[in-house]
Amino acid sequence: MQITVNGELQETKGATVLELLQELDIDPRRIAIELNLEILPKMEYEKTRLKSGDRIEIVHFVGGGASCINTADTTRGATDA
C-alpha cells in the first residue's frame, strides 16, 4: 500500500503502525506519531491499521541540550569610571 511518511510517498507491507515502525527499524519508545493530523497514543500503535493514502509524521526525540550562556551581562570586563 502507498502512504506518506514525513512528506515522502512510500510503499509499505506493514498493516499497522507498529509493523510500519518495525519495517523502518524505528524504536517506538523514542518517537511520537501523527496519523492524518492526529497524535496517536503509543498504546494504539499495535492496533491502528494503516490505509492507502494515510499521512504519517514520525517525530524523533533527541536527548541533550546546550550550556546556558548569559548574553545579557554587559558589565563583564567593564571598569567603573
MODELLER restraints for C-alpha pairs under 7 A, 6 or more apart:
rsr = mdl.restraints
at = mdl.atoms
rsr.add(forms.Gaussian(group=physical.xy_distance, feature=features.Distance(at['CA:1:A'], at['CA:11:A']), mean=5.52, stdev=0.5))
rsr.add(forms.Gaussian(group=physical.xy_distance, feature=features.Distance(at['CA:1:A'], at['CA:12:A']), mean=5.56, stdev=0.5))
rsr.add(forms.Gaussian(group=physical.xy_distance, feature=features.Distance(at['CA:1:A'], at['CA:13:A']), mean=6.57, stdev=0.5))
rsr.add(forms.Gaussian(group=physical.xy_distance, feature=features.Distance(at['CA:1:A'], at['CA:52:A']), mean=5.25, stdev=0.5))
rsr.add(forms.Gaussian(group=physical.xy_distance, feature=features.Distance(at['CA:2:A'], at['CA:9:A']), mean=6.71, stdev=0.5))
rsr.add(forms.Gaussian(group=physical.xy_distance, feature=features.Distance(at['CA:2:A'], at['CA:10:A']), mean=5.60, stdev=0.5))
rsr.add(forms.Gaussian(group=physical.xy_distance, feature=features.Distance(at['CA:2:A'], at['CA:11:A']), mean=4.57, stdev=0.5))
rsr.add(forms.Gaussian(group=physical.xy_distance, feature=features.Distance(at['CA:2:A'], at['CA:12:A']), mean=6.41, stdev=0.5))
rsr.add(forms.Gaussian(group=physical.xy_distance, feature=features.Distance(at['CA:2:A'], at['CA:52:A']), mean=5.18, stdev=0.5))
rsr.add(forms.Gaussian(group=physical.xy_distance, feature=features.Distance(at['CA:2:A'], at['CA:53:A']), mean=6.10, stdev=0.5))
rsr.add(forms.Gaussian(group=physical.xy_distance, feature=features.Distance(at['CA:3:A'], at['CA:9:A']), mean=5.77, stdev=0.5))
rsr.add(forms.Gaussian(group=physical.xy_distance, feature=features.Distance(at['CA:3:A'], at['CA:10:A']), mean=5.46, stdev=0.5))
rsr.add(forms.Gaussian(group=physical.xy_distance, feature=features.Distance(at['CA:3:A'], at['CA:11:A']), mean=6.43, stdev=0.5))
rsr.add(forms.Gaussian(group=physical.xy_distance, feature=features.Distance(at['CA:3:A'], at['CA:52:A']), mean=5.60, stdev=0.5))
rsr.add(forms.Gaussian(group=physical.xy_distance, feature=features.Distance(at['CA:3:A'], at['CA:53:A']), mean=4.85, stdev=0.5))
rsr.add(forms.Gaussian(group=physical.xy_distance, feature=features.Distance(at['CA:3:A'], at['CA:54:A']), mean=5.08, stdev=0.5))
rsr.add(forms.Gaussian(group=physical.xy_distance, feature=features.Distance(at['CA:3:A'], at['CA:55:A']), mean=6.07, stdev=0.5))
rsr.add(forms.Gaussian(group=physical.xy_distance, feature=features.Distance(at['CA:4:A'], at['CA:10:A']), mean=5.81, stdev=0.5))
rsr.add(forms.Gaussian(group=physical.xy_distance, feature=features.Distance(at['CA:4:A'], at['CA:53:A']), mean=6.89, stdev=0.5))
rsr.add(forms.Gaussian(group=physical.xy_distance, feature=features.Distance(at['CA:4:A'], at['CA:54:A']), mean=6.30, stdev=0.5))
rsr.add(forms.Gaussian(group=physical.xy_distance, feature=features.Distance(at['CA:4:A'], at['CA:55:A']), mean=4.73, stdev=0.5))
rsr.add(forms.Gaussian(group=physical.xy_distance, feature=features.Distance(at['CA:4:A'], at['CA:56:A']), mean=5.98, stdev=0.5))
rsr.add(forms.Gaussian(group=physical.xy_distance, feature=features.Distance(at['CA:5:A'], at['CA:55:A']), mean=6.19, stdev=0.5))
rsr.add(forms.Gaussian(group=physical.xy_distance, feature=features.Distance(at['CA:5:A'], at['CA:56:A']), mean=4.82, stdev=0.5))
rsr.add(forms.Gaussian(group=physical.xy_distance, feature=features.Distance(at['CA:5:A'], at['CA:57:A']), mean=5.77, stdev=0.5))
rsr.add(forms.Gaussian(group=physical.xy_distance, feature=features.Distance(at['CA:6:A'], at['CA:56:A']), mean=6.19, stdev=0.5))
rsr.add(forms.Gaussian(group=physical.xy_distance, feature=features.Distance(at['CA:6:A'], at['CA:57:A']), mean=4.68, stdev=0.5))
rsr.add(forms.Gaussian(group=physical.xy_distance, feature=features.Distance(at['CA:6:A'], at['CA:58:A']), mean=6.35, stdev=0.5))
rsr.add(forms.Gaussian(group=physical.xy_distance, feature=features.Distance(at['CA:12:A'], at['CA:20:A']), mean=6.95, stdev=0.5))
rsr.add(forms.Gaussian(group=physical.xy_distance, feature=features.Distance(at['CA:14:A'], at['CA:20:A']), mean=4.63, stdev=0.5))
rsr.add(forms.Gaussian(group=physical.xy_distance, feature=features.Distance(at['CA:14:A'], at['CA:23:A']), mean=6.94, stdev=0.5))
rsr.add(forms.Gaussian(group=physical.xy_distance, feature=features.Distance(at['CA:15:A'], at['CA:49:A']), mean=5.57, stdev=0.5))
rsr.add(forms.Gaussian(group=physical.xy_distance, feature=features.Distance(at['CA:15:A'], at['CA:50:A']), mean=5.57, stdev=0.5))
rsr.add(forms.Gaussian(group=physical.xy_distance, feature=features.Distance(at['CA:16:A'], at['CA:45:A']), mean=6.90, stdev=0.5))
rsr.add(forms.Gaussian(group=physical.xy_distance, feature=features.Distance(at['CA:16:A'], at['CA:46:A']), mean=6.13, stdev=0.5))
rsr.add(forms.Gaussian(group=physical.xy_distance, feature=features.Distance(at['CA:16:A'], at['CA:47:A']), mean=6.40, stdev=0.5))
rsr.add(forms.Gaussian(group=physical.xy_distance, feature=features.Distance(at['CA:16:A'], at['CA:48:A']), mean=5.38, stdev=0.5))
rsr.add(forms.Gaussian(group=physical.xy_distance, feature=features.Distance(at['CA:16:A'], at['CA:49:A']), mean=4.22, stdev=0.5))
rsr.add(forms.Gaussian(group=physical.xy_distance, feature=features.Distance(at['CA:16:A'], at['CA:50:A']), mean=5.32, stdev=0.5))
rsr.add(forms.Gaussian(group=physical.xy_distance, feature=features.Distance(at['CA:17:A'], at['CA:45:A']), mean=5.03, stdev=0.5))
rsr.add(forms.Gaussian(group=physical.xy_distance, feature=features.Distance(at['CA:17:A'], at['CA:46:A']), mean=6.33, stdev=0.5))
rsr.add(forms.Gaussian(group=physical.xy_distance, feature=features.Distance(at['CA:17:A'], at['CA:48:A']), mean=5.98, stdev=0.5))
rsr.add(forms.Gaussian(group=physical.xy_distance, feature=features.Distance(at['CA:17:A'], at['CA:49:A']), mean=6.50, stdev=0.5))
rsr.add(forms.Gaussian(group=physical.xy_distance, feature=features.Distance(at['CA:17:A'], at['CA:50:A']), mean=6.46, stdev=0.5))
rsr.add(forms.Gaussian(group=physical.xy_distance, feature=features.Distance(at['CA:18:A'], at['CA:45:A']), mean=5.01, stdev=0.5))
rsr.add(forms.Gaussian(group=physical.xy_distance, feature=features.Distance(at['CA:18:A'], at['CA:46:A']), mean=5.02, stdev=0.5))
rsr.add(forms.Gaussian(group=physical.xy_distance, feature=features.Distance(at['CA:21:A'], at['CA:28:A']), mean=6.86, stdev=0.5))
rsr.add(forms.Gaussian(group=physical.xy_distance, feature=features.Distance(at['CA:30:A'], at['CA:60:A']), mean=6.14, stdev=0.5))
rsr.add(forms.Gaussian(group=physical.xy_distance, feature=features.Distance(at['CA:30:A'], at['CA:61:A']), mean=5.70, stdev=0.5))
rsr.add(forms.Gaussian(group=physical.xy_distance, feature=features.Distance(at['CA:31:A'], at['CA:58:A']), mean=6.57, stdev=0.5))
rsr.add(forms.Gaussian(group=physical.xy_distance, feature=features.Distance(at['CA:31:A'], at['CA:59:A']), mean=5.36, stdev=0.5))
rsr.add(forms.Gaussian(group=physical.xy_distance, feature=features.Distance(at['CA:31:A'], at['CA:60:A']), mean=4.54, stdev=0.5))
rsr.add(forms.Gaussian(group=physical.xy_distance, feature=features.Distance(at['CA:31:A'], at['CA:61:A']), mean=5.77, stdev=0.5))
rsr.add(forms.Gaussian(group=physical.xy_distance, feature=features.Distance(at['CA:32:A'], at['CA:58:A']), mean=5.95, stdev=0.5))
rsr.add(forms.Gaussian(group=physical.xy_distance, feature=features.Distance(at['CA:32:A'], at['CA:59:A']), mean=5.15, stdev=0.5))
rsr.add(forms.Gaussian(group=physical.xy_distance, feature=features.Distance(at['CA:32:A'], at['CA:60:A']), mean=6.74, stdev=0.5))
rsr.add(forms.Gaussian(group=physical.xy_distance, feature=features.Distance(at['CA:33:A'], at['CA:39:A']), mean=5.95, stdev=0.5))
rsr.add(forms.Gaussian(group=physical.xy_distance, feature=features.Distance(at['CA:33:A'], at['CA:40:A']), mean=5.57, stdev=0.5))
rsr.add(forms.Gaussian(group=physical.xy_distance, feature=features.Distance(at['CA:33:A'], at['CA:56:A']), mean=6.87, stdev=0.5))
rsr.add(forms.Gaussian(group=physical.xy_distance, feature=features.Distance(at['CA:33:A'], at['CA:57:A']), mean=5.81, stdev=0.5))
rsr.add(forms.Gaussian(group=physical.xy_distance, feature=features.Distance(at['CA:33:A'], at['CA:58:A']), mean=4.93, stdev=0.5))
rsr.add(forms.Gaussian(group=physical.xy_distance, feature=features.Distance(at['CA:33:A'], at['CA:59:A']), mean=6.43, stdev=0.5))
rsr.add(forms.Gaussian(group=physical.xy_distance, feature=features.Distance(at['CA:34:A'], at['CA:40:A']), mean=5.73, stdev=0.5))
rsr.add(forms.Gaussian(group=physical.xy_distance, feature=features.Distance(at['CA:34:A'], at['CA:56:A']), mean=5.61, stdev=0.5))
rsr.add(forms.Gaussian(group=physical.xy_distance, feature=features.Distance(at['CA:34:A'], at['CA:57:A']), mean=5.03, stdev=0.5))
rsr.add(forms.Gaussian(group=physical.xy_distance, feature=features.Distance(at['CA:34:A'], at['CA:58:A']), mean=6.62, stdev=0.5))
rsr.add(forms.Gaussian(group=physical.xy_distance, feature=features.Distance(at['CA:35:A'], at['CA:55:A']), mean=5.84, stdev=0.5))
rsr.add(forms.Gaussian(group=physical.xy_distance, feature=features.Distance(at['CA:35:A'], at['CA:56:A']), mean=4.68, stdev=0.5))
rsr.add(forms.Gaussian(group=physical.xy_distance, feature=features.Distance(at['CA:35:A'], at['CA:57:A']), mean=6.64, stdev=0.5))
rsr.add(forms.Gaussian(group=physical.xy_distance, feature=features.Distance(at['CA:36:A'], at['CA:54:A']), mean=6.22, stdev=0.5))
rsr.add(forms.Gaussian(group=physical.xy_distance, feature=features.Distance(at['CA:36:A'], at['CA:55:A']), mean=5.03, stdev=0.5))
rsr.add(forms.Gaussian(group=physical.xy_distance, feature=features.Distance(at['CA:36:A'], at['CA:56:A']), mean=6.31, stdev=0.5))
